[in-house]
Amino acid sequence: MAKPMTKAQFMAMLAEKSGMSKKEVATMWEMLVSLIYKHAKDDGEVTLPGVGKLQKKHRAARMGRNPATGQQIQIAAKTVLKFRVAKQAKDAIL
């Protein structure tokens, strides 16, 4: 299996393809990421057209089992992040 692309490799590739400097690309990337984080936090979801949707979901409290002892335990409610891949991305990749 191939190694995943590092952030530096990704930034270099974007800079090469766009004709922008690596610093400009890094600045744009940081702005994009902070915008995604802000909207996901404030609105509960953010849609990245052609890529997918990042959503905050609430998980209710539930009963679970300690795998070591077999004893039932209460698992607290919590908020988790879910990512749904867009059909357009699935079609392009798979």
Sequence and secondary structure as in RCSB ss.txt:
>XXXX:A:sequence
MAKPMTKAQFMAMLAEKSGMSKKEVATMWEMLVSLIYKHAKDDGEVTLPGVGKLQKKHRAARMGRNPATGQQIQI
AAKTVLKFRVAKQAKDAIL
>XXXX:A:secstr
      HHHHHHHHHHHHT  HHHHHHHHHHHHHHHHHHHHHHSEEEETTTEEEEEEEE  EEEE TTT  EEEE
  EEEEEEEE HHHHHHH 
